[in-house]
C-alpha cells in the first residue's frame, strides 16, 4: 500500500492521551491506529471504545496536518507564494 503522506504533526495531546492508557495492548492499538491513519488513511478497527474515541478525536487534526503539508509543498514549488 502506498502511503498518502510522509509526515504529520504529532501533538503533545496525542502523547497525553497515550499516557492515560493503562495496558500495553491499548497503548499499541492507539499508536498503531494513529500512525496507520496518518500515513495510509486506514481507519482502525479497535474493540476498545475508549481507545477508538481518542483516535476519533485526533483524526481531524491529522487530516488538517496532512492538508497543510501538501499545500506547503505545492507553494514551495512556486517559490513560497500561496
C-alpha positions in Angstrom: 0.0 0.0 0.0 1.3 3.4 -1.0 1.4 6.0 1.8 -0.7 9.1 1.4 1.7 11.2 3.4 5.3 11.1 4.5 4.8 13.2 7.7 2.2 14.6 10.0 2.2 16.8 13.1 2.3 14.8 16.3 0.7 16.9 19.0 1.5 16.7 22.7 -2.2 15.9 23.2 -1.6 12.6 21.4 1.1 11.7 23.8 -1.0 12.8 26.8 -3.8 10.5 25.6 -1.4 7.7 25.1 -0.1 8.0 28.7 -3.6 7.8 30.1 -4.0 4.3 28.7 -3.4 1.6 31.3 -2.3 -1.5 29.5 0.2 -2.2 26.7 -2.4 -3.6 24.3 -4.4 -0.4 24.3 -1.2 1.7 24.0 -0.1 -0.2 21.0 -3.6 -0.1 19.4 -3.7 3.7 19.9 -0.3 4.4 18.5 -0.6 2.0 15.5 -4.1 3.3 14.8 -2.8 6.9 14.9 0.1 6.2 12.6 -1.7 3.9 10.2 -4.5 6.5 9.8 -2.0 9.3 9.2 0.2 7.6 6.7 -2.3 5.3 4.9 -5.7 6.7 5.7 -6.8 3.4 7.3 -9.5 3.8 9.9 -8.5 1.2 12.5 -11.0 -1.4 13.9 -10.3 -1.2 17.6 -12.6 -3.0 20.0 -11.9 -0.8 23.0 -14.4 2.1 22.7 -12.2 4.4 24.8 -9.2 4.0 22.6 -11.3 4.3 19.4 -12.8 7.5 20.8 -9.4 9.0 21.5 -8.4 8.2 17.9 -11.6 9.8 16.5 -10.7 13.0 18.3 -7.2 13.0 16.7 -8.4 12.3 13.1 -9.5 15.8 12.2 -6.2 17.2 13.3 -4.3 14.6 11.3 -6.3 15.5 8.2 -5.5 19.2 8.6 -1.8 18.4 9.2 -1.6 16.4 6.0 -3.6 19.0 4.0 -1.2 21.8 5.3 1.8 19.7 4.4 0.6 19.1 0.9 -0.3 22.8 0.5 3.1 23.9 1.8 4.9 21.6 -0.7 2.8 22.9 -3.6 3.5 26.5 -2.5 7.2 25.7 -2.1 7.3 24.7 -5.8 6.1 28.2 -6.6 8.8 29.9 -4.7 6.8 30.0 -1.5 3.9 32.1 -2.8 0.4 30.8 -2.0 
